[in-house]
């Protein structure tokens, strides 16, 4: 098995989500959802919602490193 390839894929996924800090924030949101009061179904729904957006700030997510950002429109 090629562990370097697995590690690289994991790094790319973390970068797409916004980096290590965003990953930590996602983990905290899931933890908060799991420890709150309510039914298991409510907790699972809250945890799923927390993971749908990267970190607490969705704007923090970055494009994959293999994609280039769009160029600005030409000046008129």
C-alpha positions in Angstrom: 0.0 0.0 0.0 1.3 3.5 -0.8 1.1 5.4 2.5 2.6 8.5 1.0 -0.3 8.7 -1.5 -2.8 8.2 1.3 -1.1 11.0 3.3 -1.1 13.3 0.3 -4.9 12.7 -0.3 -5.6 13.4 3.4 -3.6 16.6 3.2 -5.5 17.7 0.1 -8.8 17.0 1.8 -7.8 19.1 4.9 -6.6 21.9 2.7 -9.9 21.9 0.8 -11.8 22.2 4.1 -9.7 25.3 5.2 -6.7 23.8 6.9 -6.0 22.4 10.4 -7.7 25.2 12.3 -11.0 24.7 10.4 -10.7 21.0 11.0 -10.3 21.6 14.7 -13.4 23.9 14.6 -15.4 21.2 12.8 -14.4 18.7 15.5 -15.5 21.0 18.2 -18.8 21.6 16.5 -19.4 17.8 16.2 -18.4 17.4 19.9 -20.8 20.2 20.9 -23.6 18.6 18.9 -22.9 15.2 20.5 -23.0 16.5 24.0 -26.1 18.7 23.8 -29.5 17.6 25.1 -31.9 16.0 22.7 -32.5 12.8 20.9 -29.9 10.8 19.0 -31.5 11.8 15.8 -31.3 15.6 16.6 -27.7 15.1 17.7 -26.8 13.3 14.4 -28.5 16.0 12.3 -26.7 18.8 14.2 -23.3 17.0 13.7 -24.0 16.4 10.0 -24.9 20.1 9.6 -21.6 21.0 11.4 -19.6 19.0 8.9 -21.3 20.3 5.8 -19.6 23.6 6.0 -15.9 23.9 6.7 -15.0 25.4 10.0 -17.3 28.1 11.5 -16.6 30.3 8.5 -17.4 28.7 5.1 -15.4 31.5 3.3 -12.2 30.0 4.9 -12.4 27.0 2.7 -9.8 27.0 -0.1 -9.8 25.7 -3.6 -7.9 22.5 -4.1 -4.2 23.2 -4.7 -4.4 21.7 -8.2 -6.9 24.3 -9.3 -6.0 27.9 -10.1 -8.3 30.7 -8.9 -10.3 32.5 -11.5 -8.6 35.5 -13.1 -10.2 38.9 -12.6 -12.2 40.4 -15.4 -10.3 42.7 -17.8 -10.5 46.4 -17.1 -12.8 48.4 -19.4 
